[in-house]
Amino acid sequence: MPPNRATTMSIYPQPALALVREMETAALAQPQRAVALQGAPGCNGHRAALEYDADCLPLPCFAFEDALDAVKEGRADRAIIPIENSQHGRVADIHFLLPESGLSIVGEHFMGIEHALMALPGEAGPFTRAYSHPQALGQSRRYLRARGIVPMAYADTAGAAALVRELGEPDACAIAPILAAKLYGLDVIEQNVEDAADNTTRFVVLAREPLDPFELRGSKAMTTFIFEVKNIVAALYKALGGFATNGVNMTKLESYQIGSSFAATTFYADIEGAPGDPRVDQALQELAFHCKYVRPLGTYLQARSRG
């Protein structure tokens, strides 16, 4: 057990600890089946892991870094991590963590998000504060504001449910998946408190070894990479031109800063297709010509058509 593991475990609320230890024991006994996720048992990552692979052994981890480390250290075969939400945008820090992890994206999973308001058994409100992950609070902002409930950020949704159980305070509630209410003995006060009915989160699946793009021939694939253009006029325009001229669809392009100089911007991109396709190869070659570097993060099957 790594030196900081016990400290990390102690951060979980007491109602979650027994479940975490039970699931961790099962996963560590069969790491080839283990899927690491961020959050306490009952969180959306837990749901996503079981939807992606019903036969997996979910391994709850307190932070995203812990989930990635579990794969790097061989305690889990894969990790499933949320990368973006249709209502709240990019999941904070994930674009920094993925390249630093050294892991490869080997799959994706889309999951509809359904938030429930839950509280101690027998309590029906009024509630003064709601605990949850910042993403879930942002996705339920209008619901909370209309009822005068103060949002209280917590590390994850299910952990917030366990915290409400631990606090034992009648005016506290949590926003979490219904699974969390079942696991921690809370009453569901109201379902579907998210502000948008089509609320969807995209997860990526990470492993130590990348998939071979040539094995995906004939299938609809996605390729994800990061790059930094040269610091010259029109560099980004020229770098991206190859995708248009070669007919390669870029479905995502996001920029973010590394360091404090603000002199260079790193870009995160998704494209349809895989290396080995002449069109993709030519587009990536033209991109590289205008960049300081291009770093692939993985090629994998599409879970949903981008057309």
DOLUM-347304 format. One record per residue: y, z negated, x negated of N, C-alpha, C in turn. Coordinates in nm, 3 decimals. Layout:
BEGIN
(atom (Y,Z,X),(Y,Z,X),(Y,Z,X))
...
END
This chain:
BEGIN
(atom (-0.119,0.000,-0.085),(0.000,0.000,0.000),(0.125,0.000,-0.089))
(atom (0.218,0.094,-0.068),(0.338,0.100,-0.149),(0.416,-0.030,-0.139))
(atom (0.496,-0.065,-0.241),(0.566,-0.193,-0.243),(0.655,-0.218,-0.123))
(atom (0.718,-0.113,-0.068),(0.812,-0.133,0.041),(0.746,-0.119,0.177))
(atom (0.616,-0.100,0.181),(0.547,-0.076,0.307),(0.552,-0.197,0.400))
(atom (0.526,-0.316,0.345),(0.529,-0.437,0.426),(0.667,-0.461,0.484))
(atom (0.769,-0.435,0.402),(0.907,-0.452,0.449),(0.935,-0.356,0.564))
(atom (0.891,-0.232,0.549),(0.912,-0.133,0.655),(0.841,-0.175,0.782))
(atom (0.717,-0.222,0.770),(0.642,-0.265,0.887),(0.712,-0.378,0.960))
(atom (0.774,-0.470,0.886),(0.835,-0.587,0.946),(0.958,-0.552,1.030))
(atom (1.008,-0.431,1.016),(1.126,-0.391,1.093),(1.091,-0.364,1.238))
(atom (0.966,-0.330,1.267),(0.925,-0.306,1.405),(0.939,-0.433,1.488))
(atom (0.980,-0.420,1.614),(0.975,-0.536,1.704),(0.831,-0.587,1.717))
(atom (0.815,-0.716,1.740),(0.682,-0.775,1.746),(0.589,-0.708,1.847))
(atom (0.636,-0.672,1.968),(0.543,-0.607,2.062),(0.484,-0.476,2.011))
(atom (0.551,-0.412,1.914),(0.501,-0.285,1.862),(0.408,-0.304,1.742))
(atom (0.418,-0.418,1.674),(0.347,-0.436,1.548),(0.196,-0.425,1.561))
(atom (0.140,-0.489,1.662),(-0.006,-0.487,1.678),(-0.056,-0.345,1.700))
(atom (0.016,-0.268,1.782),(-0.022,-0.129,1.806),(-0.008,-0.045,1.680))
(atom (0.100,-0.068,1.603),(0.121,0.007,1.479),(0.006,-0.020,1.383))
(atom (-0.031,-0.144,1.367),(-0.139,-0.179,1.274),(-0.272,-0.119,1.318))
(atom (-0.297,-0.123,1.448),(-0.422,-0.066,1.501),(-0.428,0.084,1.476))
(atom (-0.319,0.154,1.505),(-0.317,0.299,1.486),(-0.320,0.335,1.339))
(atom (-0.254,0.255,1.256),(-0.253,0.281,1.113),(-0.393,0.264,1.053))
(atom (-0.464,0.161,1.097),(-0.600,0.139,1.047),(-0.690,0.257,1.080))
(atom (-0.681,0.307,1.204),(-0.763,0.421,1.245),(-0.727,0.546,1.166))
(atom (-0.597,0.569,1.146),(-0.552,0.689,1.075),(-0.592,0.684,0.928))
(atom (-0.578,0.568,0.864),(-0.610,0.558,0.722),(-0.760,0.572,0.697))
(atom (-0.841,0.542,0.798),(-0.986,0.558,0.783),(-1.026,0.705,0.787))
(atom (-0.945,0.788,0.852),(-0.972,0.933,0.860),(-0.843,1.010,0.837))
(atom (-0.790,1.009,0.716),(-0.660,1.074,0.691),(-0.659,1.223,0.722))
(atom (-0.775,1.288,0.719),(-0.780,1.432,0.750),(-0.744,1.459,0.896))
(atom (-0.752,1.357,0.981),(-0.715,1.372,1.122),(-0.578,1.312,1.152))
(atom (-0.519,1.245,1.055),(-0.395,1.171,1.079),(-0.274,1.263,1.084))
(atom (-0.185,1.238,1.179),(-0.057,1.308,1.190),(0.053,1.202,1.189))
(atom (0.133,1.202,1.083),(0.241,1.104,1.070),(0.358,1.143,1.160))
(atom (0.426,1.043,1.214),(0.539,1.066,1.302),(0.639,0.953,1.285))
(atom (0.763,0.981,1.320),(0.867,0.878,1.312),(0.880,0.809,1.446))
(atom (0.868,0.676,1.443),(0.887,0.601,1.566),(0.771,0.509,1.596))
(atom (0.796,0.417,1.687),(0.693,0.323,1.731),(0.597,0.392,1.827))
(atom (0.478,0.335,1.848),(0.385,0.393,1.947),(0.453,0.410,2.082))
(atom (0.432,0.527,2.142),(0.495,0.557,2.270),(0.619,0.643,2.261))
(atom (0.664,0.675,2.139),(0.784,0.757,2.123),(0.754,0.904,2.150))
(atom (0.858,0.986,2.150),(0.838,1.129,2.175),(0.756,1.195,2.064))
(atom (0.770,1.145,1.941),(0.686,1.197,1.834),(0.539,1.171,1.858))
(atom (0.507,1.055,1.915),(0.370,1.021,1.953),(0.319,1.121,2.057))
(atom (0.401,1.146,2.159),(0.365,1.246,2.261),(0.344,1.382,2.198))
(atom (0.436,1.423,2.111),(0.429,1.556,2.051),(0.303,1.572,1.966))
(atom (0.266,1.468,1.891),(0.147,1.475,1.808),(0.023,1.498,1.893))
(atom (0.012,1.427,2.006),(-0.106,1.442,2.092),(-0.105,1.575,2.166))
(atom (0.014,1.626,2.200),(0.021,1.758,2.263),(-0.017,1.867,2.164))
(atom (0.028,1.853,2.040),(0.001,1.954,1.938),(-0.147,1.955,1.900))
(atom (-0.207,1.836,1.887),(-0.348,1.824,1.849),(-0.405,1.701,1.919))
(atom (-0.471,1.725,2.031),(-0.522,1.614,2.112),(-0.626,1.530,2.039))
(atom (-0.685,1.585,1.933),(-0.789,1.514,1.859),(-0.734,1.441,1.737))
(atom (-0.602,1.443,1.719),(-0.544,1.381,1.599),(-0.539,1.229,1.613))
(atom (-0.513,1.162,1.500),(-0.491,1.018,1.498),(-0.344,0.996,1.461))
(atom (-0.259,0.965,1.558),(-0.116,0.946,1.528),(-0.094,0.828,1.433))
(atom (-0.007,0.849,1.335),(0.027,0.745,1.238),(0.175,0.714,1.252))
(atom (0.212,0.607,1.323),(0.355,0.574,1.341),(0.418,0.530,1.209))
(atom (0.539,0.580,1.184),(0.616,0.542,1.065),(0.758,0.508,1.110))
(atom (0.821,0.413,1.043),(0.950,0.366,1.091),(1.060,0.470,1.073))
(atom (1.061,0.542,0.961),(1.166,0.639,0.931),(1.106,0.776,0.903))
(atom (1.189,0.881,0.912),(1.142,1.015,0.881),(1.087,1.020,0.739))
(atom (1.156,0.954,0.645),(1.110,0.954,0.506),(0.971,0.894,0.493))
(atom (0.942,0.791,0.572),(0.811,0.728,0.568),(0.702,0.825,0.616))
(atom (0.733,0.901,0.720),(0.636,0.998,0.772),(0.608,1.107,0.670))
(atom (0.712,1.155,0.603),(0.694,1.258,0.501),(0.617,1.202,0.381))
(atom (0.648,1.078,0.343),(0.577,1.015,0.231),(0.429,0.997,0.262))
(atom (0.396,0.969,0.388),(0.256,0.951,0.426),(0.175,1.076,0.398))
(atom (0.237,1.193,0.420),(0.168,1.320,0.391),(0.163,1.343,0.240))
(atom (0.274,1.322,0.172),(0.277,1.344,0.026),(0.176,1.256,-0.045))
(atom (0.156,1.133,0.005),(0.065,1.039,-0.060),(-0.079,1.051,-0.012))
(atom (-0.105,1.142,0.083),(-0.242,1.165,0.128),(-0.289,1.070,0.237))
(atom (-0.199,0.987,0.291),(-0.239,0.897,0.399),(-0.246,0.970,0.533))
(atom (-0.188,1.088,0.541),(-0.195,1.172,0.660),(-0.206,1.317,0.616))
(atom (-0.272,1.396,0.696),(-0.289,1.538,0.663),(-0.164,1.618,0.697))
(atom (-0.094,1.574,0.804),(0.025,1.645,0.850),(0.127,1.545,0.903))
(atom (0.248,1.593,0.920),(0.353,1.516,0.988),(0.414,1.606,1.094))
(atom (0.457,1.546,1.203),(0.527,1.622,1.307),(0.665,1.559,1.324))
(atom (0.769,1.640,1.304),(0.905,1.590,1.292),(0.997,1.670,1.385))
(atom (1.081,1.604,1.465),(1.178,1.678,1.548),(1.286,1.738,1.460))
(atom (1.319,1.863,1.487),(1.420,1.928,1.403),(1.545,1.966,1.482))
(atom (1.530,1.991,1.613),(1.649,2.025,1.693),(1.620,2.003,1.840))
(atom (1.727,1.977,1.914),(1.718,1.954,2.057),(1.813,2.049,2.129))
(atom (1.769,2.099,2.244),(1.847,2.200,2.316),(1.981,2.146,2.365))
(atom (1.993,2.015,2.385),(2.117,1.957,2.434),(2.200,1.891,2.326))
(atom (2.134,1.833,2.227),(2.205,1.750,2.130),(2.208,1.812,1.990))
(atom (2.150,1.931,1.974),(2.159,2.002,1.847),(2.064,1.950,1.740))
(atom (2.104,1.969,1.615),(2.022,1.936,1.499),(1.996,1.786,1.490))
(atom (1.873,1.751,1.456),(1.841,1.611,1.430),(1.899,1.573,1.295))
(atom (1.975,1.466,1.292),(2.049,1.426,1.172),(1.959,1.414,1.050))
(atom (2.007,1.466,0.938),(1.945,1.452,0.805),(1.819,1.536,0.783))
(atom (1.765,1.596,0.889),(1.636,1.662,0.872),(1.646,1.781,0.777))
(atom (1.760,1.851,0.776),(1.775,1.967,0.688),(1.779,1.925,0.541))
(atom (1.821,1.801,0.515),(1.817,1.750,0.377),(1.676,1.705,0.341))
(atom (1.609,1.641,0.436),(1.479,1.580,0.407),(1.369,1.684,0.386))
(atom (1.371,1.792,0.463),(1.263,1.891,0.452),(1.256,1.953,0.313))
(atom (1.365,2.005,0.259),(1.355,2.063,0.124),(1.319,1.959,0.018))
(atom (1.372,1.837,0.031),(1.346,1.733,-0.068),(1.201,1.685,-0.064))
(atom (1.136,1.700,0.050),(1.001,1.646,0.065),(0.897,1.721,-0.017))
(atom (0.922,1.850,-0.043),(0.822,1.931,-0.112),(0.708,1.976,-0.021))
(atom (0.715,1.943,0.107),(0.612,1.984,0.203),(0.647,2.121,0.262))
(atom (0.550,2.181,0.328),(0.569,2.313,0.387),(0.551,2.306,0.539))
(atom (0.631,2.385,0.609),(0.616,2.396,0.754),(0.494,2.483,0.783))
(atom (0.401,2.430,0.862),(0.279,2.504,0.894),(0.263,2.525,1.045))
(atom (0.360,2.478,1.124),(0.351,2.496,1.268),(0.477,2.445,1.336))
(atom (0.489,2.476,1.464),(0.599,2.427,1.545),(0.547,2.391,1.683))
(atom (0.622,2.305,1.751),(0.582,2.262,1.885),(0.707,2.235,1.967))
(atom (0.713,2.291,2.087),(0.824,2.266,2.178),(0.779,2.169,2.287))
(atom (0.861,2.069,2.314),(0.824,1.968,2.413),(0.941,1.936,2.504))
(atom (0.916,1.943,2.634),(1.017,1.901,2.730),(1.039,1.751,2.721))
(atom (1.165,1.711,2.721),(1.199,1.569,2.705),(1.230,1.509,2.841))
(atom (1.157,1.403,2.873),(1.179,1.332,2.999),(1.203,1.185,2.966))
(atom (1.326,1.141,2.985),(1.362,1.003,2.955),(1.351,0.917,3.080))
(atom (1.305,0.794,3.061),(1.299,0.698,3.171),(1.377,0.573,3.132))
(atom (1.442,0.513,3.232),(1.510,0.385,3.212),(1.409,0.276,3.246))
(atom (1.390,0.181,3.154),(1.289,0.076,3.173),(1.345,-0.059,3.136))
(atom (1.288,-0.162,3.198),(1.338,-0.298,3.176),(1.224,-0.397,3.194))
(atom (1.255,-0.525,3.176),(1.156,-0.631,3.190),(1.095,-0.629,3.331))
(atom (0.969,-0.669,3.344),(0.906,-0.671,3.476),(0.987,-0.754,3.576))
(atom (1.008,-0.696,3.694),(1.078,-0.767,3.800),(1.229,-0.757,3.796))
(atom (1.285,-0.699,3.689),(1.430,-0.685,3.678),(1.474,-0.549,3.731))
(atom (1.577,-0.551,3.813),(1.627,-0.427,3.872),(1.774,-0.402,3.842))
(atom (1.834,-0.484,3.756),(1.973,-0.466,3.720),(2.065,-0.557,3.798))
(atom (2.196,-0.545,3.776),(2.258,-0.442,3.691),(2.233,-0.468,3.543))
(atom (2.233,-0.358,3.468),(2.209,-0.363,3.323),(2.340,-0.338,3.250))
(atom (2.362,-0.414,3.144),(2.487,-0.399,3.069),(2.472,-0.310,2.947))
(atom (2.351,-0.297,2.893),(2.331,-0.219,2.771),(2.194,-0.154,2.770))
(atom (2.189,-0.035,2.712),(2.065,0.041,2.702),(2.039,0.073,2.556))
(atom (1.921,0.039,2.508),(1.881,0.067,2.371),(1.799,0.196,2.366))
(atom (1.824,0.277,2.265),(1.742,0.396,2.242),(1.787,0.465,2.114))
(atom (1.714,0.569,2.078),(1.753,0.653,1.965),(1.884,0.725,1.999))
(atom (1.972,0.746,1.901),(2.100,0.814,1.930),(2.084,0.947,2.001))
(atom (1.977,1.023,1.969),(1.955,1.150,2.039),(1.934,1.127,2.188))
(atom (1.849,1.030,2.222),(1.820,1.003,2.364),(1.943,0.950,2.436))
(atom (2.022,0.868,2.367),(2.144,0.817,2.428),(2.242,0.932,2.455))
(atom (2.252,1.024,2.359),(2.339,1.139,2.377),(2.293,1.229,2.490))
(atom (2.161,1.240,2.507),(2.105,1.325,2.611),(2.115,1.261,2.749))
(atom (2.146,1.132,2.754),(2.158,1.059,2.882),(2.300,1.004,2.898))
(atom (2.395,1.062,2.827),(2.530,1.009,2.820),(2.595,0.997,2.958))
(atom (2.587,1.101,3.039),(2.653,1.099,3.169),(2.590,0.995,3.263))
(atom (2.460,0.984,3.256),(2.389,0.886,3.339),(2.437,0.744,3.305))
(atom (2.443,0.711,3.177),(2.484,0.577,3.136),(2.630,0.550,3.169))
(atom (2.714,0.649,3.143),(2.858,0.631,3.168),(2.886,0.606,3.315))
(atom (2.815,0.677,3.403),(2.838,0.662,3.546),(2.801,0.523,3.595))
(atom (2.714,0.454,3.523),(2.668,0.321,3.565),(2.726,0.209,3.480))
(atom (2.816,0.244,3.389),(2.881,0.143,3.307),(2.787,0.072,3.211))
(atom (2.682,0.141,3.168),(2.585,0.083,3.075),(2.623,0.124,2.933))
(atom (2.638,0.028,2.846),(2.679,0.056,2.708),(2.558,0.104,2.627))
(atom (2.569,0.221,2.561),(2.458,0.269,2.476),(2.450,0.191,2.346))
(atom (2.330,0.151,2.308),(2.306,0.075,2.186),(2.203,0.150,2.101))
(atom (2.246,0.202,1.987),(2.158,0.285,1.903),(2.047,0.202,1.840))
(atom (1.928,0.261,1.840),(1.813,0.199,1.775),(1.737,0.310,1.702))
(atom (1.644,0.270,1.616),(1.577,0.367,1.528),(1.494,0.469,1.604))
(atom (1.435,0.431,1.717),(1.358,0.528,1.795),(1.347,0.479,1.939))
(atom (1.304,0.568,2.027),(1.301,0.537,2.170),(1.200,0.429,2.204))
(atom (1.077,0.445,2.159),(0.973,0.348,2.193),(0.998,0.214,2.126))
(atom (1.050,0.217,2.004),(1.088,0.092,1.938),(1.193,0.017,2.018))
(atom (1.283,0.091,2.083),(1.384,0.029,2.168),(1.318,-0.039,2.288))
(atom (1.215,0.025,2.344),(1.142,-0.037,2.455),(1.074,-0.166,2.409))
(atom (1.013,-0.163,2.290),(0.950,-0.284,2.237),(1.054,-0.393,2.211))
(atom (1.174,-0.352,2.167),(1.280,-0.447,2.142),(1.324,-0.516,2.271))
(atom (1.338,-0.441,2.380),(1.376,-0.499,2.509),(1.273,-0.602,2.552))
(atom (1.146,-0.570,2.531),(1.040,-0.666,2.563),(1.053,-0.791,2.477))
(atom (1.084,-0.772,2.349),(1.096,-0.885,2.257),(1.219,-0.971,2.290))
(atom (1.331,-0.908,2.325),(1.453,-0.982,2.355),(1.438,-1.070,2.479))
(atom (1.370,-1.014,2.580),(1.349,-1.090,2.703),(1.476,-1.116,2.781))
(atom (1.576,-1.030,2.768),(1.705,-1.049,2.835),(1.714,-0.957,2.957))
(atom (1.742,-1.014,3.074),(1.736,-0.936,3.199),(1.839,-0.825,3.210))
(atom (1.950,-0.833,3.136),(2.053,-0.728,3.148),(2.033,-0.616,3.046))
(atom (1.925,-0.623,2.967),(1.897,-0.519,2.867),(1.792,-0.421,2.920))
(atom (1.810,-0.295,2.888),(1.713,-0.193,2.926),(1.696,-0.096,2.811))
(atom (1.601,-0.005,2.825),(1.575,0.095,2.721),(1.558,0.231,2.785))
(atom (1.590,0.335,2.708),(1.562,0.472,2.749),(1.453,0.523,2.657))
(atom (1.338,0.556,2.715),(1.221,0.593,2.635),(1.124,0.671,2.722))
(atom (1.020,0.732,2.662),(0.917,0.797,2.742),(0.841,0.696,2.827))
(atom (0.787,0.740,2.939),(0.711,0.653,3.028),(0.594,0.588,2.954))
(atom (0.537,0.659,2.857),(0.427,0.603,2.779),(0.466,0.470,2.716))
(atom (0.591,0.457,2.673),(0.636,0.333,2.610),(0.636,0.217,2.710))
(atom (0.674,0.244,2.835),(0.673,0.138,2.936),(0.530,0.087,2.957))
(atom (0.434,0.178,2.958),(0.294,0.138,2.976),(0.245,0.055,2.858))
(atom (0.284,0.094,2.737),(0.235,0.024,2.618),(0.296,-0.115,2.603))
(atom (0.421,-0.133,2.648),(0.491,-0.259,2.624),(0.513,-0.341,2.750))
(atom (0.450,-0.300,2.860),(0.455,-0.381,2.981),(0.591,-0.389,3.045))
(atom (0.666,-0.280,3.045),(0.796,-0.276,3.110),(0.787,-0.203,3.244))
(atom (0.882,-0.230,3.332),(0.891,-0.158,3.459),(0.980,-0.035,3.441))
(atom (0.936,0.077,3.496),(1.019,0.197,3.497),(1.117,0.186,3.613))
(atom (1.244,0.178,3.582),(1.349,0.165,3.684),(1.383,0.300,3.745))
(atom (1.394,0.400,3.660),(1.424,0.536,3.707),(1.373,0.637,3.606))
(atom (1.313,0.745,3.657),(1.264,0.852,3.571),(1.368,0.963,3.561))
(atom (1.349,1.046,3.458),(1.433,1.165,3.438),(1.582,1.132,3.438))
(atom (1.621,1.041,3.352),(1.762,1.004,3.342),(1.837,1.095,3.243))
(atom (1.768,1.192,3.184),(1.835,1.286,3.095),(1.933,1.370,3.176))
(atom (2.042,1.410,3.113),(2.148,1.483,3.183),(2.111,1.627,3.215))
(atom (2.018,1.685,3.144),(1.979,1.825,3.166),(1.830,1.835,3.193))
(atom (1.795,1.906,3.299),(1.654,1.917,3.338),(1.573,1.999,3.239))
(atom (1.639,2.089,3.165),(1.568,2.175,3.070),(1.573,2.120,2.928))
(atom (1.595,1.992,2.913),(1.604,1.927,2.782),(1.475,1.948,2.704))
(atom (1.485,2.012,2.588),(1.367,2.046,2.508),(1.392,2.015,2.360))
(atom (1.292,1.960,2.294),(1.300,1.936,2.150),(1.199,2.022,2.077))
(atom (1.243,2.080,1.969),(1.155,2.157,1.882),(1.110,2.069,1.765))
(atom (0.980,2.059,1.746),(0.922,1.986,1.635),(0.865,2.086,1.534))
(atom (0.865,2.048,1.407),(0.792,2.126,1.307),(0.680,2.040,1.251))
(atom (0.572,2.106,1.213),(0.455,2.040,1.157),(0.452,2.069,1.008))
(atom (0.438,1.964,0.926),(0.448,1.976,0.781),(0.317,1.935,0.715))
(atom (0.283,2.005,0.607),(0.162,1.975,0.531),(0.190,1.991,0.382))
(atom (0.097,1.945,0.301),(0.117,1.953,0.156),(0.109,2.096,0.105))
(atom (0.025,2.179,0.167),(0.006,2.316,0.122),(0.057,2.414,0.228))
(atom (0.126,2.521,0.187),(0.173,2.620,0.284),(0.060,2.706,0.336))
(atom (0.082,2.768,0.451),(-0.010,2.869,0.501),(0.011,2.998,0.422))
(atom (-0.095,3.076,0.410),(-0.085,3.206,0.345),(-0.028,3.306,0.445))
(atom (0.092,3.361,0.420),(0.151,3.454,0.516),(0.062,3.573,0.549))
(atom (-0.019,3.615,0.453),(-0.105,3.731,0.477),(-0.213,3.702,0.580))
(atom (-0.246,3.574,0.599),(-0.344,3.538,0.700),(-0.286,3.543,0.841))
(atom (-0.154,3.558,0.850),(-0.088,3.563,0.980),(-0.059,3.706,1.023))
(atom (-0.109,3.804,0.948),(-0.087,3.944,0.983),(-0.138,3.974,1.123))
(atom (-0.058,4.047,1.199),(-0.096,4.081,1.335),(-0.057,3.976,1.437))
(atom (-0.006,3.863,1.393),(0.037,3.756,1.482),(0.188,3.741,1.477))
(atom (0.245,3.685,1.582),(0.388,3.658,1.581),(0.414,3.535,1.495))
(atom (0.491,3.554,1.390),(0.514,3.446,1.295),(0.662,3.418,1.279))
(atom (0.691,3.298,1.230),(0.825,3.257,1.192),(0.824,3.226,1.044))
(atom (0.935,3.251,0.978),(0.952,3.212,0.838),(1.082,3.134,0.827))
(atom (1.075,3.018,0.763),(1.190,2.931,0.746),(1.223,2.919,0.598))
(atom (1.352,2.922,0.565),(1.392,2.911,0.424),(1.534,2.858,0.416))
(atom (1.571,2.812,0.299),(1.710,2.774,0.272),(1.762,2.862,0.160))
(atom (1.894,2.878,0.154),(1.952,2.960,0.047),(2.096,2.919,0.024))
(atom (2.144,2.952,-0.094),(2.286,2.931,-0.128),(2.340,3.061,-0.183))
(atom (2.444,3.113,-0.119),(2.502,3.240,-0.164),(2.590,3.217,-0.286))
(atom (2.610,3.324,-0.361),(2.702,3.318,-0.474),(2.844,3.296,-0.423))
(atom (2.924,3.227,-0.500),(3.059,3.191,-0.457),(3.156,3.306,-0.485))
(atom (3.135,3.415,-0.411),(3.221,3.532,-0.424),(3.258,3.581,-0.283))
(atom (3.361,3.663,-0.276),(3.410,3.713,-0.147),(3.301,3.791,-0.074))
(atom (3.284,3.762,0.053),(3.193,3.834,0.144),(3.046,3.819,0.105))
(atom (3.013,3.718,0.027),(2.874,3.701,-0.017),(2.779,3.680,0.101))
(atom (2.818,3.598,0.197),(2.730,3.572,0.311),(2.712,3.698,0.395))
(atom (2.820,3.770,0.417),(2.813,3.895,0.492),(2.716,3.993,0.427))
(atom (2.726,4.006,0.297),(2.638,4.098,0.226),(2.494,4.048,0.225))
(atom (2.478,3.916,0.210),(2.344,3.859,0.201),(2.267,3.878,0.331))
(atom (2.338,3.868,0.443),(2.270,3.878,0.572),(2.255,4.022,0.620))
(atom (2.325,4.113,0.556),(2.320,4.253,0.600),(2.181,4.311,0.597))
(atom (2.098,4.267,0.501),(1.964,4.322,0.488),(1.875,4.294,0.608))
(atom (1.900,4.185,0.678),(1.819,4.154,0.797),(1.852,4.251,0.910))
(atom (1.979,4.287,0.923),(2.019,4.382,1.026),(1.966,4.522,0.995))
(atom (1.986,4.567,0.871),(1.944,4.704,0.836),(1.793,4.721,0.836))
(atom (1.720,4.611,0.817),(1.573,4.620,0.817),(1.510,4.577,0.950))
(atom (1.595,4.548,1.048),(1.544,4.517,1.181),(1.470,4.385,1.190))
(atom (1.513,4.286,1.112),(1.450,4.154,1.114),(1.539,4.059,1.194))
(atom (1.482,3.996,1.294),(1.559,3.908,1.382),(1.574,3.769,1.320))
(atom (1.698,3.728,1.297),(1.726,3.592,1.250),(1.759,3.507,1.371))
(atom (1.675,3.408,1.400),(1.690,3.328,1.521),(1.772,3.201,1.499))
(atom (1.791,3.165,1.374),(1.865,3.042,1.347),(1.933,3.052,1.212))
(atom (2.060,3.010,1.206),(2.134,3.003,1.081),(2.229,2.885,1.091))
(atom (2.208,2.785,1.005),(2.294,2.668,1.004),(2.339,2.638,0.862))
(atom (2.461,2.591,0.850),(2.514,2.556,0.718),(2.525,2.405,0.704))
(atom (2.514,2.358,0.582),(2.537,2.216,0.553),(2.574,2.201,0.407))
(atom (2.646,2.094,0.377),(2.696,2.070,0.242),(2.600,1.979,0.165))
(atom (2.582,2.010,0.038),(2.510,1.922,-0.054),(2.609,1.878,-0.161))
(atom (2.622,1.750,-0.180),(2.718,1.699,-0.277),(2.858,1.690,-0.218))
(atom (2.954,1.659,-0.304),(3.091,1.632,-0.256),(3.193,1.736,-0.302))
(atom (3.147,1.842,-0.367),(3.244,1.938,-0.420),(3.302,2.029,-0.312))
(atom (3.224,2.054,-0.203),(3.263,2.145,-0.096),(3.289,2.287,-0.148))
(atom (3.235,2.317,-0.265),(3.256,2.449,-0.324),(3.146,2.547,-0.285))
(atom (3.030,2.494,-0.248),(2.918,2.581,-0.214),(2.848,2.525,-0.090))
(atom (2.801,2.615,-0.007),(2.734,2.578,0.117),(2.589,2.623,0.113))
(atom (2.501,2.536,0.158),(2.360,2.571,0.172),(2.334,2.612,0.316))
(atom (2.248,2.711,0.335),(2.216,2.761,0.468),(2.068,2.743,0.496))
(atom (2.040,2.706,0.620),(1.902,2.692,0.669),(1.881,2.805,0.769))
(atom (1.770,2.879,0.757),(1.749,2.996,0.843),(1.605,3.008,0.891))
(atom (1.590,3.060,1.012),(1.461,3.100,1.068),(1.467,3.249,1.097))
(atom (1.361,3.320,1.061),(1.351,3.461,1.098),(1.215,3.487,1.161))
(atom (1.210,3.591,1.243),(1.082,3.634,1.298),(1.014,3.726,1.197))
(atom (0.885,3.699,1.170),(0.812,3.780,1.075),(0.765,3.698,0.956))
(atom (0.691,3.763,0.869),(0.632,3.694,0.755),(0.639,3.781,0.630))
(atom (0.649,3.719,0.512),(0.637,3.796,0.388),(0.506,3.876,0.390))
(atom (0.514,3.995,0.334),(0.401,4.088,0.344),(0.433,4.202,0.437))
(atom (0.520,4.177,0.534),(0.575,4.282,0.618),(0.684,4.350,0.535))
(atom (0.677,4.481,0.514),(0.776,4.549,0.429),(0.920,4.524,0.471))
(atom (0.945,4.515,0.602),(1.082,4.491,0.650),(1.131,4.353,0.607))
(atom (1.044,4.253,0.621),(1.079,4.116,0.582),(1.098,4.108,0.431))
(atom (1.006,4.170,0.357),(1.016,4.166,0.212),(1.146,4.228,0.162))
(atom (1.185,4.342,0.223),(1.308,4.410,0.181),(1.430,4.325,0.215))
(atom (1.429,4.264,0.334),(1.542,4.181,0.375),(1.558,4.060,0.283))
(atom (1.447,3.997,0.247),(1.451,3.880,0.159),(1.493,3.919,0.018))
(atom (1.453,4.038,-0.025),(1.493,4.086,-0.157),(1.644,4.108,-0.162))
(atom (1.700,4.167,-0.056),(1.844,4.189,-0.051),(1.918,4.056,-0.042))
(atom (1.862,3.961,0.031),(1.922,3.827,0.039),(1.928,3.763,-0.099))
(atom (1.818,3.767,-0.171),(1.810,3.703,-0.302),(1.911,3.761,-0.400))
(atom (1.941,3.889,-0.388),(2.035,3.955,-0.479),(2.175,3.892,-0.470))
(atom (2.211,3.843,-0.351),(2.344,3.788,-0.329),(2.346,3.635,-0.332))
(atom (2.234,3.573,-0.372),(2.224,3.427,-0.366),(2.199,3.365,-0.503))
(atom (2.237,3.239,-0.515),(2.201,3.161,-0.633),(2.052,3.129,-0.629))
(atom (2.001,3.103,-0.507),(1.857,3.079,-0.492),(1.820,3.098,-0.345))
(atom (1.693,3.130,-0.324),(1.632,3.133,-0.191),(1.503,3.053,-0.201))
(atom (1.488,2.955,-0.115),(1.370,2.868,-0.123),(1.294,2.869,0.009))
(atom (1.171,2.920,0.011),(1.093,2.922,0.135),(1.048,2.781,0.173))
(atom (1.049,2.752,0.303),(0.999,2.623,0.354),(0.871,2.639,0.433))
(atom (0.832,2.764,0.463),(0.705,2.784,0.531),(0.704,2.904,0.622))
(atom (0.586,2.961,0.641),(0.561,3.067,0.738),(0.450,3.018,0.829))
(atom (0.466,3.037,0.960),(0.376,2.974,1.056),(0.380,3.051,1.187))
(atom (0.282,3.027,1.274),(0.275,3.096,1.402),(0.386,3.048,1.495))
(atom (0.439,3.141,1.573),(0.536,3.105,1.676),(0.467,3.026,1.786))
(atom (0.529,2.919,1.828),(0.479,2.844,1.943),(0.543,2.895,2.073))
(atom (0.654,2.966,2.058),(0.725,3.021,2.174),(0.794,3.149,2.131))
(atom (0.782,3.251,2.217),(0.845,3.379,2.186),(0.997,3.364,2.181))
(atom (1.060,3.430,2.084),(1.204,3.426,2.072),(1.271,3.543,2.142))
(atom (1.191,3.628,2.204),(1.247,3.747,2.268),(1.318,3.719,2.399))
END
